[in-house]
Amino acid sequence: MQETLFHIVGRSNWAAAQALGYYEPDGFDAEGFIHLSLKHQILRPANLLYTGRDDLMLLVIDHAKLTAEVIFEPGSHGEAEHFPHLYGRMNLDAVEGVIDFPGEPDGSFVLPEALG
């Protein structure tokens, strides 16, 4: 069974992806993959990398619809847990939804109510 995947993205980056017809984040050429998360992993990168940002959204991604390969590998910040990495551009038809992901008043993140 392939689980739903998530990706944290800035509003302007998502708008650019829609204009291009695919999503490829800044730094993709250097890293060679797109960082994704399972639901229980979302808050780790959010609070580690995006504290204080108020322009973020969560892409809700159907793993089965992705055309590039997903490989579960150790996290990029010393985590022992394996995170999904997408090795290629993200095809937009794999994105099933987009959820606002604002930070809390102190700049930290909690899971949006829309995720249950």
PDB file as gemmi writes it, atoms N, CA and C in Angstrom:
CRYST1    1.000    1.000    1.000  90.00  90.00  90.00 P 1                      
ATOM      1  N   MET A   1       0.844  -1.194   0.000  1.00  0.00           N  
ATOM      2  CA  MET A   1       0.000   0.000   0.000  1.00  0.00           C  
ATOM      3  C   MET A   1       0.881   1.246   0.000  1.00  0.00           C  
ATOM      4  N   GLN A   2       0.597   2.147  -0.900  1.00  0.00           N  
ATOM      5  CA  GLN A   2       1.370   3.382  -0.954  1.00  0.00           C  
ATOM      6  C   GLN A   2       0.629   4.468  -0.188  1.00  0.00           C  
ATOM      7  N   GLU A   3       1.330   5.112   0.723  1.00  0.00           N  
ATOM      8  CA  GLU A   3       0.720   6.121   1.572  1.00  0.00           C  
ATOM      9  C   GLU A   3       0.669   7.479   0.884  1.00  0.00           C  
ATOM     10  N   THR A   4      -0.188   8.332   1.421  1.00  0.00           N  
ATOM     11  CA  THR A   4      -0.227   9.721   0.983  1.00  0.00           C  
ATOM     12  C   THR A   4       1.068  10.384   1.428  1.00  0.00           C  
ATOM     13  N   LEU A   5       1.634  11.193   0.556  1.00  0.00           N  
ATOM     14  CA  LEU A   5       2.864  11.920   0.839  1.00  0.00           C  
ATOM     15  C   LEU A   5       2.554  13.404   0.917  1.00  0.00           C  
ATOM     16  N   PHE A   6       3.456  14.162   1.535  1.00  0.00           N  
ATOM     17  CA  PHE A   6       3.263  15.595   1.710  1.00  0.00           C  
ATOM     18  C   PHE A   6       4.554  16.327   1.374  1.00  0.00           C  
ATOM     19  N   HIS A   7       4.384  17.578   0.939  1.00  0.00           N  
ATOM     20  CA  HIS A   7       5.539  18.432   0.663  1.00  0.00           C  
ATOM     21  C   HIS A   7       5.188  19.843   1.105  1.00  0.00           C  
ATOM     22  N   ILE A   8       6.109  20.474   1.817  1.00  0.00           N  
ATOM     23  CA  ILE A   8       5.939  21.860   2.261  1.00  0.00           C  
ATOM     24  C   ILE A   8       6.438  22.771   1.160  1.00  0.00           C  
ATOM     25  N   VAL A   9       5.611  23.752   0.788  1.00  0.00           N  
ATOM     26  CA  VAL A   9       5.975  24.642  -0.310  1.00  0.00           C  
ATOM     27  C   VAL A   9       5.491  26.060  -0.013  1.00  0.00           C  
ATOM     28  N   GLY A  10       6.258  27.043  -0.460  1.00  0.00           N  
ATOM     29  CA  GLY A  10       5.843  28.434  -0.363  1.00  0.00           C  
ATOM     30  C   GLY A  10       4.801  28.747  -1.431  1.00  0.00           C  
ATOM     31  N   ARG A  11       3.926  29.685  -1.132  1.00  0.00           N  
ATOM     32  CA  ARG A  11       2.860  30.044  -2.081  1.00  0.00           C  
ATOM     33  C   ARG A  11       3.408  30.453  -3.449  1.00  0.00           C  
ATOM     34  N   SER A  12       4.452  31.256  -3.471  1.00  0.00           N  
ATOM     35  CA  SER A  12       4.993  31.721  -4.753  1.00  0.00           C  
ATOM     36  C   SER A  12       5.609  30.567  -5.545  1.00  0.00           C  
ATOM     37  N   ASN A  13       6.235  29.619  -4.853  1.00  0.00           N  
ATOM     38  CA  ASN A  13       6.808  28.457  -5.542  1.00  0.00           C  
ATOM     39  C   ASN A  13       5.707  27.576  -6.139  1.00  0.00           C  
ATOM     40  N   TRP A  14       4.600  27.445  -5.440  1.00  0.00           N  
ATOM     41  CA  TRP A  14       3.495  26.645  -5.949  1.00  0.00           C  
ATOM     42  C   TRP A  14       2.848  27.339  -7.151  1.00  0.00           C  
ATOM     43  N   ALA A  15       2.713  28.652  -7.081  1.00  0.00           N  
ATOM     44  CA  ALA A  15       2.166  29.405  -8.217  1.00  0.00           C  
ATOM     45  C   ALA A  15       3.073  29.238  -9.441  1.00  0.00           C  
ATOM     46  N   ALA A  16       4.374  29.285  -9.230  1.00  0.00           N  
ATOM     47  CA  ALA A  16       5.319  29.109 -10.341  1.00  0.00           C  
ATOM     48  C   ALA A  16       5.191  27.711 -10.940  1.00  0.00           C  
ATOM     49  N   ALA A  17       5.020  26.709 -10.089  1.00  0.00           N  
ATOM     50  CA  ALA A  17       4.870  25.331 -10.574  1.00  0.00           C  
ATOM     51  C   ALA A  17       3.627  25.196 -11.439  1.00  0.00           C  
ATOM     52  N   GLN A  18       2.552  25.815 -11.032  1.00  0.00           N  
ATOM     53  CA  GLN A  18       1.317  25.728 -11.813  1.00  0.00           C  
ATOM     54  C   GLN A  18       1.493  26.381 -13.173  1.00  0.00           C  
ATOM     55  N   ALA A  19       2.264  27.437 -13.234  1.00  0.00           N  
ATOM     56  CA  ALA A  19       2.532  28.093 -14.516  1.00  0.00           C  
ATOM     57  C   ALA A  19       3.424  27.228 -15.405  1.00  0.00           C  
ATOM     58  N   LEU A  20       4.382  26.511 -14.792  1.00  0.00           N  
ATOM     59  CA  LEU A  20       5.311  25.662 -15.541  1.00  0.00           C  
ATOM     60  C   LEU A  20       4.694  24.321 -15.959  1.00  0.00           C  
ATOM     61  N   GLY A  21       3.769  23.829 -15.157  1.00  0.00           N  
ATOM     62  CA  GLY A  21       3.177  22.534 -15.428  1.00  0.00           C  
ATOM     63  C   GLY A  21       3.855  21.386 -14.693  1.00  0.00           C  
ATOM     64  N   TYR A  22       4.822  21.687 -13.829  1.00  0.00           N  
ATOM     65  CA  TYR A  22       5.494  20.704 -12.985  1.00  0.00           C  
ATOM     66  C   TYR A  22       6.102  21.437 -11.797  1.00  0.00           C  
ATOM     67  N   TYR A  23       6.470  20.694 -10.763  1.00  0.00           N  
ATOM     68  CA  TYR A  23       7.084  21.308  -9.589  1.00  0.00           C  
ATOM     69  C   TYR A  23       8.508  20.796  -9.421  1.00  0.00           C  
ATOM     70  N   GLU A  24       9.396  21.753  -9.201  1.00  0.00           N  
ATOM     71  CA  GLU A  24      10.808  21.473  -8.944  1.00  0.00           C  
ATOM     72  C   GLU A  24      11.282  22.574  -8.002  1.00  0.00           C  
ATOM     73  N   PRO A  25      11.610  22.260  -6.750  1.00  0.00           N  
ATOM     74  CA  PRO A  25      11.975  23.306  -5.783  1.00  0.00           C  
ATOM     75  C   PRO A  25      13.349  23.910  -6.037  1.00  0.00           C  
ATOM     76  N   ASP A  26      13.580  25.060  -5.425  1.00  0.00           N  
ATOM     77  CA  ASP A  26      14.919  25.641  -5.421  1.00  0.00           C  
ATOM     78  C   ASP A  26      15.868  24.603  -4.828  1.00  0.00           C  
ATOM     79  N   GLY A  27      17.025  24.473  -5.376  1.00  0.00           N  
ATOM     80  CA  GLY A  27      18.014  23.527  -4.867  1.00  0.00           C  
ATOM     81  C   GLY A  27      17.883  22.129  -5.439  1.00  0.00           C  
ATOM     82  N   PHE A  28      16.902  21.917  -6.311  1.00  0.00           N  
ATOM     83  CA  PHE A  28      16.708  20.585  -6.887  1.00  0.00           C  
ATOM     84  C   PHE A  28      17.939  20.118  -7.659  1.00  0.00           C  
ATOM     85  N   ASP A  29      18.532  21.010  -8.443  1.00  0.00           N  
ATOM     86  CA  ASP A  29      19.711  20.631  -9.236  1.00  0.00           C  
ATOM     87  C   ASP A  29      20.866  20.183  -8.343  1.00  0.00           C  
ATOM     88  N   ALA A  30      21.022  20.831  -7.197  1.00  0.00           N  
ATOM     89  CA  ALA A  30      22.116  20.475  -6.290  1.00  0.00           C  
ATOM     90  C   ALA A  30      21.842  19.169  -5.548  1.00  0.00           C  
ATOM     91  N   GLU A  31      20.588  18.971  -5.091  1.00  0.00           N  
ATOM     92  CA  GLU A  31      20.269  17.775  -4.308  1.00  0.00           C  
ATOM     93  C   GLU A  31      19.860  16.590  -5.169  1.00  0.00           C  
ATOM     94  N   GLY A  32      19.174  16.869  -6.260  1.00  0.00           N  
ATOM     95  CA  GLY A  32      18.759  15.803  -7.154  1.00  0.00           C  
ATOM     96  C   GLY A  32      17.459  15.123  -6.783  1.00  0.00           C  
ATOM     97  N   PHE A  33      16.803  15.609  -5.736  1.00  0.00           N  
ATOM     98  CA  PHE A  33      15.519  15.027  -5.333  1.00  0.00           C  
ATOM     99  C   PHE A  33      14.677  16.074  -4.620  1.00  0.00           C  
ATOM    100  N   ILE A  34      13.403  15.739  -4.426  1.00  0.00           N  
ATOM    101  CA  ILE A  34      12.461  16.595  -3.707  1.00  0.00           C  
ATOM    102  C   ILE A  34      12.164  15.929  -2.373  1.00  0.00           C  
ATOM    103  N   HIS A  35      12.285  16.684  -1.294  1.00  0.00           N  
ATOM    104  CA  HIS A  35      11.998  16.190   0.050  1.00  0.00           C  
ATOM    105  C   HIS A  35      10.489  16.041   0.227  1.00  0.00           C  
ATOM    106  N   LEU A  36      10.062  14.869   0.655  1.00  0.00           N  
ATOM    107  CA  LEU A  36       8.664  14.612   0.966  1.00  0.00           C  
ATOM    108  C   LEU A  36       8.576  14.088   2.393  1.00  0.00           C  
ATOM    109  N   SER A  37       7.349  13.986   2.885  1.00  0.00           N  
ATOM    110  CA  SER A  37       7.119  13.447   4.225  1.00  0.00           C  
ATOM    111  C   SER A  37       5.875  12.589   4.237  1.00  0.00           C  
ATOM    112  N   LEU A  38       5.846  11.655   5.177  1.00  0.00           N  
ATOM    113  CA  LEU A  38       4.611  10.997   5.543  1.00  0.00           C  
ATOM    114  C   LEU A  38       3.916  11.915   6.542  1.00  0.00           C  
ATOM    115  N   LYS A  39       2.652  11.679   6.813  1.00  0.00           N  
ATOM    116  CA  LYS A  39       1.894  12.581   7.699  1.00  0.00           C  
ATOM    117  C   LYS A  39       2.591  12.769   9.046  1.00  0.00           C  
ATOM    118  N   HIS A  40       3.046  11.690   9.657  1.00  0.00           N  
ATOM    119  CA  HIS A  40       3.653  11.803  10.987  1.00  0.00           C  
ATOM    120  C   HIS A  40       5.027  12.484  10.959  1.00  0.00           C  
ATOM    121  N   GLN A  41       5.567  12.751   9.777  1.00  0.00           N  
ATOM    122  CA  GLN A  41       6.890  13.369   9.649  1.00  0.00           C  
ATOM    123  C   GLN A  41       6.834  14.858   9.327  1.00  0.00           C  
ATOM    124  N   ILE A  42       5.682  15.398   9.036  1.00  0.00           N  
ATOM    125  CA  ILE A  42       5.566  16.774   8.546  1.00  0.00           C  
ATOM    126  C   ILE A  42       6.184  17.798   9.494  1.00  0.00           C  
ATOM    127  N   LEU A  43       5.925  17.671  10.772  1.00  0.00           N  
ATOM    128  CA  LEU A  43       6.349  18.712  11.712  1.00  0.00           C  
ATOM    129  C   LEU A  43       7.854  18.781  11.915  1.00  0.00           C  
ATOM    130  N   ARG A  44       8.557  17.691  11.706  1.00  0.00           N  
ATOM    131  CA  ARG A  44      10.025  17.712  11.878  1.00  0.00           C  
ATOM    132  C   ARG A  44      10.677  18.713  10.919  1.00  0.00           C  
ATOM    133  N   PRO A  45      10.502  18.585   9.616  1.00  0.00           N  
ATOM    134  CA  PRO A  45      11.116  19.586   8.735  1.00  0.00           C  
ATOM    135  C   PRO A  45      10.477  20.969   8.866  1.00  0.00           C  
ATOM    136  N   ALA A  46       9.188  21.006   9.136  1.00  0.00           N  
ATOM    137  CA  ALA A  46       8.520  22.313   9.261  1.00  0.00           C  
ATOM    138  C   ALA A  46       9.161  23.142  10.366  1.00  0.00           C  
ATOM    139  N   ASN A  47       9.309  22.540  11.548  1.00  0.00           N  
ATOM    140  CA  ASN A  47       9.864  23.274  12.683  1.00  0.00           C  
ATOM    141  C   ASN A  47      11.373  23.412  12.630  1.00  0.00           C  
ATOM    142  N   LEU A  48      12.042  22.560  11.890  1.00  0.00           N  
ATOM    143  CA  LEU A  48      13.495  22.647  11.751  1.00  0.00           C  
ATOM    144  C   LEU A  48      13.904  23.696  10.715  1.00  0.00           C  
ATOM    145  N   LEU A  49      13.154  23.776   9.625  1.00  0.00           N  
ATOM    146  CA  LEU A  49      13.576  24.582   8.482  1.00  0.00           C  
ATOM    147  C   LEU A  49      12.736  25.829   8.190  1.00  0.00           C  
ATOM    148  N   TYR A  50      11.509  25.864   8.659  1.00  0.00           N  
ATOM    149  CA  TYR A  50      10.590  26.926   8.224  1.00  0.00           C  
ATOM    150  C   TYR A  50      10.027  27.777   9.357  1.00  0.00           C  
ATOM    151  N   THR A  51      10.542  27.661  10.571  1.00  0.00           N  
ATOM    152  CA  THR A  51      10.023  28.429  11.699  1.00  0.00           C  
ATOM    153  C   THR A  51       9.942  29.912  11.356  1.00  0.00           C  
ATOM    154  N   GLY A  52       8.780  30.482  11.645  1.00  0.00           N  
ATOM    155  CA  GLY A  52       8.577  31.911  11.410  1.00  0.00           C  
ATOM    156  C   GLY A  52       7.964  32.259  10.068  1.00  0.00           C  
ATOM    157  N   ARG A  53       7.886  31.310   9.161  1.00  0.00           N  
ATOM    158  CA  ARG A  53       7.302  31.597   7.839  1.00  0.00           C  
ATOM    159  C   ARG A  53       5.787  31.504   7.910  1.00  0.00           C  
ATOM    160  N   ASP A  54       5.136  32.384   7.170  1.00  0.00           N  
ATOM    161  CA  ASP A  54       3.668  32.392   7.163  1.00  0.00           C  
ATOM    162  C   ASP A  54       3.100  32.262   5.750  1.00  0.00           C  
ATOM    163  N   ASP A  55       3.930  31.832   4.824  1.00  0.00           N  
ATOM    164  CA  ASP A  55       3.510  31.746   3.420  1.00  0.00           C  
ATOM    165  C   ASP A  55       3.497  30.303   2.915  1.00  0.00           C  
ATOM    166  N   LEU A  56       3.364  29.344   3.822  1.00  0.00           N  
ATOM    167  CA  LEU A  56       3.533  27.951   3.431  1.00  0.00           C  
ATOM    168  C   LEU A  56       2.213  27.224   3.193  1.00  0.00           C  
ATOM    169  N   MET A  57       2.331  26.182   2.386  1.00  0.00           N  
ATOM    170  CA  MET A  57       1.209  25.299   2.084  1.00  0.00           C  
ATOM    171  C   MET A  57       1.746  23.874   2.109  1.00  0.00           C  
ATOM    172  N   LEU A  58       0.840  22.929   2.309  1.00  0.00           N  
ATOM    173  CA  LEU A  58       1.189  21.509   2.227  1.00  0.00           C  
ATOM    174  C   LEU A  58       0.570  20.932   0.969  1.00  0.00           C  
ATOM    175  N   LEU A  59       1.384  20.318   0.154  1.00  0.00           N  
ATOM    176  CA  LEU A  59       0.873  19.585  -0.991  1.00  0.00           C  
ATOM    177  C   LEU A  59       0.532  18.178  -0.513  1.00  0.00           C  
ATOM    178  N   VAL A  60      -0.667  17.724  -0.847  1.00  0.00           N  
ATOM    179  CA  VAL A  60      -1.118  16.374  -0.523  1.00  0.00           C  
ATOM    180  C   VAL A  60      -0.949  15.561  -1.804  1.00  0.00           C  
ATOM    181  N   ILE A  61      -0.086  14.560  -1.760  1.00  0.00           N  
ATOM    182  CA  ILE A  61       0.383  13.886  -2.972  1.00  0.00           C  
ATOM    183  C   ILE A  61      -0.016  12.410  -2.970  1.00  0.00           C  
ATOM    184  N   ASP A  62      -0.568  11.967  -4.081  1.00  0.00           N  
ATOM    185  CA  ASP A  62      -0.887  10.556  -4.273  1.00  0.00           C  
ATOM    186  C   ASP A  62       0.375   9.851  -4.769  1.00  0.00           C  
ATOM    187  N   HIS A  63       0.980   9.063  -3.902  1.00  0.00           N  
ATOM    188  CA  HIS A  63       2.222   8.359  -4.225  1.00  0.00           C  
ATOM    189  C   HIS A  63       2.094   7.572  -5.533  1.00  0.00           C  
ATOM    190  N   ALA A  64       0.968   6.938  -5.735  1.00  0.00           N  
ATOM    191  CA  ALA A  64       0.765   6.083  -6.911  1.00  0.00           C  
ATOM    192  C   ALA A  64       0.745   6.863  -8.218  1.00  0.00           C  
ATOM    193  N   LYS A  65       0.459   8.147  -8.164  1.00  0.00           N  
ATOM    194  CA  LYS A  65       0.383   8.965  -9.382  1.00  0.00           C  
ATOM    195  C   LYS A  65       1.708   9.639  -9.748  1.00  0.00           C  
ATOM    196  N   LEU A  66       2.687   9.577  -8.865  1.00  0.00           N  
ATOM    197  CA  LEU A  66       3.978  10.200  -9.171  1.00  0.00           C  
ATOM    198  C   LEU A  66       4.667   9.443 -10.302  1.00  0.00           C  
ATOM    199  N   THR A  67       5.210  10.178 -11.248  1.00  0.00           N  
ATOM    200  CA  THR A  67       5.879   9.550 -12.388  1.00  0.00           C  
ATOM    201  C   THR A  67       7.375   9.336 -12.140  1.00  0.00           C  
ATOM    202  N   ALA A  68       7.951  10.047 -11.180  1.00  0.00           N  
ATOM    203  CA  ALA A  68       9.356   9.852 -10.815  1.00  0.00           C  
ATOM    204  C   ALA A  68       9.424   8.886  -9.629  1.00  0.00           C  
ATOM    205  N   GLU A  69      10.593   8.313  -9.434  1.00  0.00           N  
ATOM    206  CA  GLU A  69      10.773   7.305  -8.388  1.00  0.00           C  
ATOM    207  C   GLU A  69      10.855   7.929  -7.001  1.00  0.00           C  
ATOM    208  N   VAL A  70      10.185   7.299  -6.033  1.00  0.00           N  
ATOM    209  CA  VAL A  70      10.263   7.684  -4.625  1.00  0.00           C  
ATOM    210  C   VAL A  70      11.121   6.642  -3.911  1.00  0.00           C  
ATOM    211  N   ILE A  71      12.141   7.134  -3.198  1.00  0.00           N  
ATOM    212  CA  ILE A  71      13.021   6.255  -2.426  1.00  0.00           C  
ATOM    213  C   ILE A  71      13.011   6.740  -0.978  1.00  0.00           C  
ATOM    214  N   PHE A  72      12.813   5.816  -0.053  1.00  0.00           N  
ATOM    215  CA  PHE A  72      12.863   6.153   1.368  1.00  0.00           C  
ATOM    216  C   PHE A  72      14.311   6.048   1.831  1.00  0.00           C  
ATOM    217  N   GLU A  73      14.810   7.182   2.362  1.00  0.00           N  
ATOM    218  CA  GLU A  73      16.215   7.275   2.761  1.00  0.00           C  
ATOM    219  C   GLU A  73      16.318   8.032   4.078  1.00  0.00           C  
ATOM    220  N   PRO A  74      17.471   7.915   4.772  1.00  0.00           N  
ATOM    221  CA  PRO A  74      17.645   8.682   6.003  1.00  0.00           C  
ATOM    222  C   PRO A  74      17.442  10.174   5.748  1.00  0.00           C  
ATOM    223  N   GLY A  75      16.925  10.860   6.749  1.00  0.00           N  
ATOM    224  CA  GLY A  75      16.718  12.302   6.632  1.00  0.00           C  
ATOM    225  C   GLY A  75      18.016  13.052   6.408  1.00  0.00           C  
ATOM    226  N   SER A  76      17.896  14.262   5.915  1.00  0.00           N  
ATOM    227  CA  SER A  76      19.059  15.077   5.572  1.00  0.00           C  
ATOM    228  C   SER A  76      19.671  15.803   6.769  1.00  0.00           C  
ATOM    229  N   HIS A  77      19.020  15.688   7.939  1.00  0.00           N  
ATOM    230  CA  HIS A  77      19.502  16.427   9.111  1.00  0.00           C  
ATOM    231  C   HIS A  77      19.818  15.492  10.271  1.00  0.00           C  
ATOM    232  N   GLY A  78      20.347  14.326   9.937  1.00  0.00           N  
ATOM    233  CA  GLY A  78      20.799  13.401  10.957  1.00  0.00           C  
ATOM    234  C   GLY A  78      19.733  12.483  11.537  1.00  0.00           C  
ATOM    235  N   GLU A  79      18.536  12.478  10.971  1.00  0.00           N  
ATOM    236  CA  GLU A  79      17.489  11.616  11.472  1.00  0.00           C  
ATOM    237  C   GLU A  79      17.778  10.157  11.106  1.00  0.00           C  
ATOM    238  N   ALA A  80      17.473   9.254  12.004  1.00  0.00           N  
ATOM    239  CA  ALA A  80      17.596   7.833  11.707  1.00  0.00           C  
ATOM    240  C   ALA A  80      16.385   7.368  10.889  1.00  0.00           C  
ATOM    241  N   GLU A  81      15.273   8.056  11.064  1.00  0.00           N  
ATOM    242  CA  GLU A  81      14.048   7.702  10.345  1.00  0.00           C  
ATOM    243  C   GLU A  81      14.210   7.967   8.848  1.00  0.00           C  
ATOM    244  N   HIS A  82      13.618   7.120   8.052  1.00  0.00           N  
ATOM    245  CA  HIS A  82      13.675   7.282   6.599  1.00  0.00           C  
ATOM    246  C   HIS A  82      12.528   8.160   6.107  1.00  0.00           C  
ATOM    247  N   PHE A  83      12.873   9.101   5.231  1.00  0.00           N  
ATOM    248  CA  PHE A  83      11.913  10.015   4.622  1.00  0.00           C  
ATOM    249  C   PHE A  83      11.803   9.702   3.135  1.00  0.00           C  
ATOM    250  N   PRO A  84      10.652   9.951   2.543  1.00  0.00           N  
ATOM    251  CA  PRO A  84      10.519   9.749   1.099  1.00  0.00           C  
ATOM    252  C   PRO A  84      11.180  10.889   0.322  1.00  0.00           C  
ATOM    253  N   HIS A  85      11.942  10.535  -0.688  1.00  0.00           N  
ATOM    254  CA  HIS A  85      12.588  11.499  -1.583  1.00  0.00           C  
ATOM    255  C   HIS A  85      12.145  11.180  -3.002  1.00  0.00           C  
ATOM    256  N   LEU A  86      11.717  12.202  -3.720  1.00  0.00           N  
ATOM    257  CA  LEU A  86      11.254  12.048  -5.099  1.00  0.00           C  
ATOM    258  C   LEU A  86      12.398  12.403  -6.040  1.00  0.00           C  
ATOM    259  N   TYR A  87      12.861  11.432  -6.813  1.00  0.00           N  
ATOM    260  CA  TYR A  87      13.988  11.633  -7.712  1.00  0.00           C  
ATOM    261  C   TYR A  87      13.517  12.026  -9.106  1.00  0.00           C  
ATOM    262  N   GLY A  88      13.076  13.260  -9.208  1.00  0.00           N  
ATOM    263  CA  GLY A  88      12.615  13.826 -10.466  1.00  0.00           C  
ATOM    264  C   GLY A  88      11.622  14.936 -10.186  1.00  0.00           C  
ATOM    265  N   ARG A  89      11.209  15.595 -11.247  1.00  0.00           N  
ATOM    266  CA  ARG A  89      10.189  16.636 -11.113  1.00  0.00           C  
ATOM    267  C   ARG A  89       8.883  16.019 -10.630  1.00  0.00           C  
ATOM    268  N   MET A  90       8.106  16.829  -9.920  1.00  0.00           N  
ATOM    269  CA  MET A  90       6.807  16.364  -9.468  1.00  0.00           C  
ATOM    270  C   MET A  90       5.757  16.716 -10.516  1.00  0.00           C  
ATOM    271  N   ASN A  91       5.083  15.696 -11.029  1.00  0.00           N  
ATOM    272  CA  ASN A  91       3.977  15.930 -11.953  1.00  0.00           C  
ATOM    273  C   ASN A  91       2.774  16.438 -11.146  1.00  0.00           C  
ATOM    274  N   LEU A  92       2.171  17.508 -11.616  1.00  0.00           N  
ATOM    275  CA  LEU A  92       1.119  18.184 -10.852  1.00  0.00           C  
ATOM    276  C   LEU A  92      -0.140  17.356 -10.688  1.00  0.00           C  
ATOM    277  N   ASP A  93      -0.396  16.411 -11.587  1.00  0.00           N  
ATOM    278  CA  ASP A  93      -1.607  15.607 -11.436  1.00  0.00           C  
ATOM    279  C   ASP A  93      -1.512  14.622 -10.267  1.00  0.00           C  
ATOM    280  N   ALA A  94      -0.352  14.498  -9.650  1.00  0.00           N  
ATOM    281  CA  ALA A  94      -0.213  13.677  -8.451  1.00  0.00           C  
ATOM    282  C   ALA A  94      -0.643  14.434  -7.196  1.00  0.00           C  
ATOM    283  N   VAL A  95      -0.785  15.748  -7.304  1.00  0.00           N  
ATOM    284  CA  VAL A  95      -1.170  16.576  -6.161  1.00  0.00           C  
ATOM    285  C   VAL A  95      -2.696  16.544  -6.043  1.00  0.00           C  
ATOM    286  N   GLU A  96      -3.161  15.922  -4.963  1.00  0.00           N  
ATOM    287  CA  GLU A  96      -4.595  15.760  -4.743  1.00  0.00           C  
ATOM    288  C   GLU A  96      -5.216  16.916  -3.985  1.00  0.00           C  
ATOM    289  N   GLY A  97      -4.400  17.708  -3.334  1.00  0.00           N  
ATOM    290  CA  GLY A  97      -4.921  18.830  -2.569  1.00  0.00           C  
ATOM    291  C   GLY A  97      -3.805  19.723  -2.090  1.00  0.00           C  
ATOM    292  N   VAL A  98      -4.207  20.925  -1.703  1.00  0.00           N  
ATOM    293  CA  VAL A  98      -3.267  21.907  -1.168  1.00  0.00           C  
ATOM    294  C   VAL A  98      -3.904  22.485   0.094  1.00  0.00           C  
ATOM    295  N   ILE A  99      -3.179  22.450   1.195  1.00  0.00           N  
ATOM    296  CA  ILE A  99      -3.690  22.887   2.492  1.00  0.00           C  
ATOM    297  C   ILE A  99      -2.839  24.042   2.995  1.00  0.00           C  
ATOM    298  N   ASP A 100      -3.484  25.126   3.428  1.00  0.00           N  
ATOM    299  CA  ASP A 100      -2.745  26.224   4.050  1.00  0.00           C  
ATOM    300  C   ASP A 100      -1.999  25.683   5.268  1.00  0.00           C  
ATOM    301  N   PHE A 101      -0.783  26.170   5.458  1.00  0.00           N  
ATOM    302  CA  PHE A 101       0.072  25.683   6.543  1.00  0.00           C  
ATOM    303  C   PHE A 101       0.744  26.867   7.238  1.00  0.00           C  
ATOM    304  N   PRO A 102      -0.072  27.715   7.887  1.00  0.00           N  
ATOM    305  CA  PRO A 102       0.510  28.873   8.565  1.00  0.00           C  
ATOM    306  C   PRO A 102       1.179  28.475   9.870  1.00  0.00           C  
ATOM    307  N   GLY A 103       2.169  29.234  10.253  1.00  0.00           N  
ATOM    308  CA  GLY A 103       2.820  29.009  11.532  1.00  0.00           C  
ATOM    309  C   GLY A 103       1.963  29.539  12.673  1.00  0.00           C  
ATOM    310  N   GLU A 104       2.270  29.089  13.845  1.00  0.00           N  
ATOM    311  CA  GLU A 104       1.620  29.573  15.067  1.00  0.00           C  
ATOM    312  C   GLU A 104       2.178  30.961  15.405  1.00  0.00           C  
ATOM    313  N   PRO A 105       1.564  31.675  16.346  1.00  0.00           N  
ATOM    314  CA  PRO A 105       2.084  33.009  16.716  1.00  0.00           C  
ATOM    315  C   PRO A 105       3.556  33.012  17.123  1.00  0.00           C  
ATOM    316  N   ASP A 106       4.038  31.896  17.698  1.00  0.00           N  
ATOM    317  CA  ASP A 106       5.450  31.836  18.095  1.00  0.00           C  
ATOM    318  C   ASP A 106       6.366  31.380  16.961  1.00  0.00           C  
ATOM    319  N   GLY A 107       5.798  31.160  15.757  1.00  0.00           N  
ATOM    320  CA  GLY A 107       6.591  30.761  14.608  1.00  0.00           C  
ATOM    321  C   GLY A 107       6.689  29.262  14.380  1.00  0.00           C  
ATOM    322  N   SER A 108       6.232  28.481  15.341  1.00  0.00           N  
ATOM    323  CA  SER A 108       6.283  27.027  15.199  1.00  0.00           C  
ATOM    324  C   SER A 108       5.082  26.519  14.395  1.00  0.00           C  
ATOM    325  N   PHE A 109       5.077  25.226  14.120  1.00  0.00           N  
ATOM    326  CA  PHE A 109       4.010  24.625  13.323  1.00  0.00           C  
ATOM    327  C   PHE A 109       3.326  23.496  14.084  1.00  0.00           C  
ATOM    328  N   VAL A 110       2.026  23.369  13.824  1.00  0.00           N  
ATOM    329  CA  VAL A 110       1.238  22.223  14.263  1.00  0.00           C  
ATOM    330  C   VAL A 110       0.519  21.703  13.030  1.00  0.00           C  
ATOM    331  N   LEU A 111       0.110  20.444  13.062  1.00  0.00           N  
ATOM    332  CA  LEU A 111      -0.599  19.900  11.914  1.00  0.00           C  
ATOM    333  C   LEU A 111      -1.919  20.635  11.697  1.00  0.00           C  
ATOM    334  N   PRO A 112      -2.223  20.989  10.471  1.00  0.00           N  
ATOM    335  CA  PRO A 112      -3.494  21.656  10.182  1.00  0.00           C  
ATOM    336  C   PRO A 112      -4.677  20.757  10.515  1.00  0.00           C  
ATOM    337  N   GLU A 113      -5.764  21.348  10.949  1.00  0.00           N  
ATOM    338  CA  GLU A 113      -6.975  20.597  11.284  1.00  0.00           C  
ATOM    339  C   GLU A 113      -7.450  19.775  10.097  1.00  0.00           C  
ATOM    340  N   ALA A 114      -7.212  20.247   8.891  1.00  0.00           N  
ATOM    341  CA  ALA A 114      -7.657  19.544   7.687  1.00  0.00           C  
ATOM    342  C   ALA A 114      -7.046  18.141   7.567  1.00  0.00           C  
ATOM    343  N   LEU A 115      -5.944  17.897   8.276  1.00  0.00           N  
ATOM    344  CA  LEU A 115      -5.305  16.579   8.239  1.00  0.00           C  
ATOM    345  C   LEU A 115      -5.865  15.618   9.279  1.00  0.00           C  
ATOM    346  N   GLY A 116      -6.743  16.151  10.138  1.00  0.00           N  
ATOM    347  CA  GLY A 116      -7.395  15.288  11.137  1.00  0.00           C  
ATOM    348  C   GLY A 116      -6.579  14.946  12.272  1.00  0.00           C  
TER     349      GLY A 116                                                      
END                                                                             
